């Protein structure tokens, strides 16, 4: 971790980012959370940091952005990070290799990506097969959830990822630039990049809305080592409680939540931020209570299994531990 370059505000492709701590005193527990991209999708966690919800349990959270397919997961497996925020299918990948990771609280409860086409391109109705075939499509790095969703949908559209399209697999934050630079005609991306691309006339509004199309989806959860649950249950409990308070605050005070988001993305115009958050609320992006339903995991699992990335079935109980959420719900 000492070889990485830490930045104080926003993420860049291939770089790492650590947010400035929001509490003044030295917390008893300093926890590092790895994220695959600096995204408004993780706003509940940023809120919990800004509002001192973690600090209430004497926890100081910092974040590091690692923009490779499995880099955030590996940071947890190696012990460099306490948790990663991302798809719980990475817990299943680890399980298949003999490692034990657990999701302990939900964040993003929808597939948080959208498919956009460069200006001037649009499908004929819902004939996505004909529209996508033969085109170049920028998506996240192999092994990451956006890449898995891309491969899953290509299969649904009866398209071969190797022969029918040209996949441009890159850092999540570089997808907009790939379309702008004509390296790709289509992009699988997330907010705030969707709104930025629309407002800069790089691409049109999404032609495929994954949150609405796939419904409840265990997309971005907080995942930790089983060892942390066994050896530091009070720390896990405090972290989960902070995340749940962040989720609750997000829905209770959207105005201040937007102000917190603006501090995380200081170069983003206010109108872009408003449009970004409006889209996310409209698409029911975030969990309201921190729980991950079995149906949400069934969808996420189907994506990686049908895409051929997860080879063995992994049961809900093997990678999810909702006991901390359940115990905290009564006291929030």
N, C-alpha and C positions, 0 to 999 in steps of 0.2 A: 504493500500500500504506500510505502514511502517513496516509491518511484513515480507515483502519479502526481499530476499537477492539480492542485486544488484551486478552484475559483470561488469568488464570494457571491456572485449574483446569478448568472444564467449559464446554462449548459452549452457546450459546443461539441461538434462531432468528434468522437474519440477522446474527449476530455473528461475529467472527473470534476464534480462540483460538491462543495461542502457549504451548506447554508450557515450563516452566522448564527451562533446560539442566541436565543431570545431571553435567557435568564442571566442575572448578574452574578449570582453566587456560584461557587463550584458545586455542582450536583454530585451526589453520591454515586450515581450510575451514569456514565457517559456511553451512549449507545450510538452506533453507526448503522444507518439504514442505506442499503444500496438500491438505486432506482435505475431502470434501463433508459430513461429519457426524462428530462425535466419537463413535466407536463401539468396542465391544469387539471388533468384527471386525478392527480394526487393532492388536490387542494385540501381535502379533509386533514391530511397529515401536516401540511403547511400551516393550517389553521391551529391545529393542536400545539404546534411549536410556538406560533405567534401569541396565542392566548394563554400560554403557560399550563396547558392541560397535562402535559407530561411532567412539568416541574412540580405539580401537586404531589406526585409520587417520587419526588427527588430524582427525576430522570432528565437528562439533557440529551436531546436527539440532534445529531448532525446527519446530513445526507451526502452521499457520493453518487454521481451519475457515471455509470459504466455502460457505454453504448456498444456492447457486443451481445450476441444472442443469448449466451449463458453466463456472461461475466458477473452479473449481479448475484446469480445463484452460487457461482463458485466462490464469491467473496464470503458468503455465509458458510458454505461447506468447509472452507479453509479456516474459518474462525476470525477472519479479518473484519467481518461485519456481523452485527447482532441479527439483522433481519434483511430481507429484500422485499420490496414491493413489486409485485408482478404476478404472472399467471401461475396458479397452483399446479398446473401440469408439470412445472419444473420439479415439484415435490415428487410427482409420479416418475419422472425421468430418473431422479436420484434414487427412488425406492427400487426401481428396476436394477440399479447398479449396487444396491446394498446399503445405501445411505438413508438416514431417517430425518426428514423435514416435516414440519407441520404448519398448516395454515391456522392462525389463531384469531384473525378478525378480518372482515371484509372491508373493501374500499370501493372499487368500481364493480358494479353489478351488471354491466352490459359490455358487450364486445366493443371496446372504445376505439374503433377505427372506422374510417369512411373511405370509399373509393371515389376519386375525382379524376376527371379527364381534362386535358389541356383545353384552353379556349378554342371553340370551333368544333369540338368533338362531342357527340352525344349518342347514346344507344337509341335504337328504334324500339320504343316501349321497353319491355322487359326481356328482349332478346340479347342477353348478356353474352351468350356464346359467340354469336356473330360479331358483336361489337369488340370484345376483348381479343378474339383470335387474331394473331399476326402482329399484335402491338407489343410495345415495350412497356413493362409495368415495374415501377419502383416500389419496393417494400422493405421492411426491416430485415435485419440479419437473420440468417438461417438459425433456427432454434428458438427465436423469440416468438411471442404470441402473434404479433401482426403477420409475420411470415407464415405461421401455421394457418391462420385464418385465410390468407391469400391462397395457399395450396389447397386448403379444404374447399374453397369456393371454385377454384379452377376445376377441381374434380367434379363438383356439383354441376358445373357448366360444361362437362364433358371435354375439357381441355387438358392437354398434357403440358406440365410445367416446363419440360425440356424442349418440346418440339413445336408447340402451338403458340407460345408467347416467349418473349425475351425478358427474363426476370433480372432486374437491377437490384441486387441485395446490398443494402447500405445502412448506415446509421439512421435511426428514426428521424433525427433532426436534419438529415441531409436529403430527405425525399422531396421536399418542396424545391430545393435547389436543383435536383436531378431533372425535374419536369421543366423548371425555368430554363435550364441549360440545354434542353432538348435531348438529354440522355434517355428520357422516358416520356411516353405520351400519357400514361396513367400513373396515379399514385395512390398507395394505400397508406393513409396517414391519420393523425389525431389532432385534436386541438392543443395549442392555439394555431397550429400550422394550417388547418383547414380554412379558418377565417382569414388568416394572413394571405393565403394563396388566392382566395376569392377577391379580396379587396385590392390585391396587386395585379388582378387580371391575369394570373398565371394559369389558374384552372377555374372551372365552373363549380357551382354547388354540387355536392356529392350525387353521383348517379346511383350509388348503392349505399344505403344506410344500415350498417351492421347492427347497431343497437336495436333498431326497430325490427330488422329482419330476423335476427336470431333470438331476441328476447332475453330473459334472465341468463346471465353468463358469468361464471366465476372468472373474471378477467384480471383484476388486480387486487390481490390480497396481501396481507402481511404474513410472511413465512419465516419460520425460525427453525433452528436445530431442535430435535426432540430433547437433546441434552440440556438445552436452556430451560425447557419446561420442568425437567426433572431436578435441576440444580438451582434454578433461579425463579421459582414460581411467583414470588412476590414482585419481581421485576417485570415478568411477563404480564402479570395482573395489572400492574400500574401502566404499562405501555398500552395494553388493550383498552383500559379505561380511558386513557387519553385519546386514542383513536376514536372511540365511540362518542366522546364529548365533541370531538372535531366534526364528526358526521352530523350530530344533533345541531351544533351551532350553524353549520352550513345551511341547513334547511330553515333554521329559525331566524337567521339574520343574513339575508343574501347581500345586503348592501355592504356590511362590514366585511363579509367574505370576499366580495369583489375588491375591496381595498387591500386586503391581505394578498390576494392574487396579484394585484398590481405591483406590490413590493417584490414578489417573486419574479415578475416579468416586467421590469422597469422600462424597457424600451418599447413595449407593446402599447399602441394607442388605446385610449380609454374606450373608444367605440368598438375596436376589435375585441377588447376584453369583454365588453358587455355582450356582444354577439356570440362570443365563445361560450360564456356562461349560460346565456339564454338557450343555446342549442343543447348544452349538456343537461340542463334542467328539463327541457322539453323531451329529451330522449331518455329521461329517468336513469341517468348515468350512474349515480352514486347510491350505494346502500343507505338505507335509512336507520338501520339498527345494528349493523356490524355482523349480522348472521350470513352464512353462506348456505343456501338451500341445496338439497340433493339435486333438484332439477337444474340448478345453475352449474353444478359440477358435471351432471350428465351431458349438458351442452358443450362445456369446455372439453370434456373427455372425448366426445364424439368428434370434435374438430381435429384433435391431434391424432386420434386413432384412424379416422378416415383419410387423413392427410398422410398416413404412413409413418408418423414421427414417433408415436407411442405404440410399441409392439405388444404390450401385455396389459390386460385389464387391471386397473387399480381401483379398489373400492373406496368409497367415501371415508369410511372409518380409518383407513390406513394413512391418510394424509391430512385430515381435518380434525381439529380439536376445538370445538365451540364452547367448551366448558367455561372458559374465562368470560366470554361474551354473555353466556347465560347467567352466570353469577353476578355480573355487573349490571345487567339490565334493570333489576329491581331497585337499584340505588342511584340511578342517573336522573 
